[in-house]
Structures are given as C-alpha cells and as structure tokens.
Amino acid sequence: MPVVYAREAALPVEDYIDVVGHSALGPTRPIDDRERIAAMIAGADLIVSARIDGRCVGLARCLTDVAWVAYCGDLAVHNDFQGRGIGKGLLEACRELLGEGVGMALLSVPEAVGFYDRHGPSVDLHRYGHAYFMNRKRGV
C-alpha cells in the first residue's frame, strides 16, 4: 500500500482528530474542541496529508509567509502507522511545496525528539538548543 502525500485544501476535522488524537501530540492539542480544530485548519497556510487507500494516516500543518519561513505547528503520524517513514515523507513533501528559499521551524514534544534527531538531518532539519514558547492562557 503506497503512501500518497498531497497538499490539502481543506483537511476534514475528523481526519485531524483521528491522526493527532492517536499520536504523541494528542494530549497537547484541543482534540475535544471541534470548533477550535476547524479554526486551526482554516488558519493554516499549508497542510500536507499522508494517505493510504484514502485514509489520512499523517499530516503536517504549517503557517508561512511563503517567502522566508514556515512554522510547522503539527507533524503527526497515527500510532498504527509509525515506523514506516511517513513523518520523514511529510517533511520532504513540505520542503518540496515550500521551495528551497523557505526555511521551516518547529517545536517538538519530548516524545518526538528522537525522531527529529534521527531523521531531521536527512531533510536538512537541525536541532537548536534554544527555543522559546509563550504558553496560551486558554485550552490545552
């Protein structure tokens, strides 16, 4: 079963909830708030899905100016499909769609640091010891 990577014009909320809810990101996202998830999807500039036989098994959700930088807010692969290179494939698809003139930043949940340490360099994603985040005051 080949994995098909594609830009999504409008990712269904159900697909986001299924993939992210069954990944390490699940506890860090408001998956019980469909309205907020819909707003997150609508506000994204780039969403790439990974599908097997039409089922969404992975996704990348990015915000970008399409000229200099993109921030990947979500990179998730459903637990049942991890270990197949899908996360790396999503990063490669983002690079292709963004172009070589656009850099990409992301913050990793602790459970995924090993993935980025192993696969990041092969897609030119490098680890930096200094990153900062201002916590939200509402929600997860």
C-alpha positions as CSV (number, residue, x, y, z in Angstrom):
1,M,0.0,0.0,0.0
2,P,1.7,3.2,-1.2
3,V,1.6,6.4,0.9
4,V,0.2,9.3,-1.1
5,Y,1.4,12.8,0.1
6,A,-0.7,15.8,-1.1
7,R,-1.5,19.3,-0.2
8,E,-4.9,19.5,1.4
9,A,-7.2,22.5,0.5
10,A,-9.5,21.7,3.4
11,L,-8.5,18.8,5.7
12,P,-11.6,17.3,7.4
13,V,-11.7,17.9,11.1
14,E,-12.3,14.2,11.6
15,D,-9.0,13.4,9.9
16,Y,-7.1,15.8,12.1
17,I,-8.7,14.4,15.3
18,D,-8.1,10.8,14.3
19,V,-4.4,11.3,13.4
20,V,-3.4,13.8,16.1
21,G,-5.5,12.1,18.7
22,H,-3.7,8.8,18.1
23,S,-0.2,10.4,18.2
24,A,2.1,11.9,20.8
25,L,0.6,15.3,20.0
26,G,-2.9,14.2,21.2
27,P,-2.6,15.3,24.8
28,T,-1.2,18.7,23.7
29,R,-4.0,19.6,21.3
30,P,-7.7,20.5,21.9
31,I,-9.0,17.4,20.1
32,D,-12.3,17.6,22.0
33,D,-13.0,21.1,20.7
34,R,-14.1,20.6,17.0
35,E,-14.7,24.3,16.5
36,R,-11.2,25.2,17.6
37,I,-9.7,22.4,15.4
38,A,-11.7,23.8,12.4
39,A,-10.2,27.2,13.1
40,M,-6.7,25.8,13.3
41,I,-7.1,24.1,10.0
42,A,-8.7,27.1,8.3
43,G,-5.8,29.4,9.6
44,A,-3.1,27.1,8.2
45,D,-1.3,28.2,5.0
46,L,-0.1,24.7,4.2
47,I,-1.5,21.3,5.2
48,V,0.1,18.2,3.8
49,S,-1.6,14.8,4.3
50,A,-0.2,11.3,4.1
51,R,-2.9,8.8,2.9
52,I,-3.0,5.1,2.5
53,D,-6.0,3.9,0.5
54,G,-7.7,7.2,1.1
55,R,-7.3,7.1,4.9
56,C,-5.4,10.0,6.4
57,V,-2.6,8.5,8.5
58,G,-0.3,11.5,8.9
59,L,-0.3,15.3,8.5
60,A,1.7,18.4,8.7
61,R,0.1,21.8,9.4
62,C,2.1,24.9,8.7
63,L,1.9,28.7,8.9
64,T,4.1,30.5,6.4
65,D,4.8,33.7,4.5
66,V,5.8,31.5,1.6
67,A,8.9,33.7,1.1
68,W,11.2,33.2,4.0
69,V,9.9,31.0,6.8
70,A,7.3,28.4,7.7
71,Y,6.4,27.2,11.2
72,C,5.2,23.6,11.3
73,G,2.7,23.6,14.2
74,D,1.7,20.0,13.8
75,L,3.6,17.0,12.4
76,A,1.8,13.8,13.4
77,V,1.6,10.2,12.3
78,H,-1.2,7.9,13.6
79,N,0.4,5.5,16.1
80,D,-0.7,2.5,14.0
81,F,1.4,3.7,11.0
82,Q,4.5,4.9,12.7
83,G,7.9,3.5,11.8
84,R,7.2,3.5,8.0
85,G,8.9,6.7,7.1
86,I,5.7,8.7,6.9
87,G,6.9,11.5,9.1
88,K,10.0,11.9,7.1
89,G,7.9,11.8,3.9
90,L,5.7,14.6,5.3
91,L,8.8,16.8,5.9
92,E,10.1,16.1,2.4
93,A,6.7,17.0,0.9
94,C,6.6,20.3,2.9
95,R,10.1,21.1,1.6
96,E,9.0,20.4,-2.0
97,L,5.8,22.5,-1.7
98,L,7.5,25.4,0.2
99,G,10.6,25.5,-2.1
100,E,14.2,25.8,-1.2
101,G,14.0,29.5,-0.4
102,V,11.8,28.9,2.7
103,G,13.1,27.7,6.0
104,M,11.0,25.7,8.4
105,A,10.9,25.8,12.2
106,L,9.1,23.5,14.6
107,L,8.9,22.7,18.3
108,S,8.9,19.1,19.2
109,V,7.1,17.4,22.0
110,P,9.6,15.5,24.2
111,E,8.3,12.1,22.9
112,A,9.3,13.0,19.3
113,V,12.8,14.4,19.9
114,G,14.3,11.1,19.0
115,F,12.5,11.1,15.6
116,Y,13.9,14.5,14.7
117,D,17.4,13.7,15.9
118,R,17.4,10.5,13.7
119,H,15.6,11.9,10.6
120,G,16.0,15.7,10.8
121,P,19.5,15.9,9.3
122,S,18.4,13.9,6.2
123,V,15.9,16.6,5.3
124,D,18.2,19.4,6.5
125,L,16.3,20.0,9.8
126,H,18.7,20.9,12.5
127,R,18.3,20.9,16.3
128,Y,18.9,24.1,18.2
129,G,19.2,24.2,22.0
130,H,17.4,27.4,22.4
131,A,13.7,27.8,21.6
132,Y,11.1,29.7,23.5
133,F,7.3,29.4,23.7
134,M,4.8,31.7,25.4
135,N,2.0,29.4,26.8
136,R,-1.6,30.1,26.0
137,K,-3.9,31.0,28.8
138,R,-6.9,29.1,27.5
139,G,-7.2,25.5,26.5
140,V,-4.6,22.8,26.3
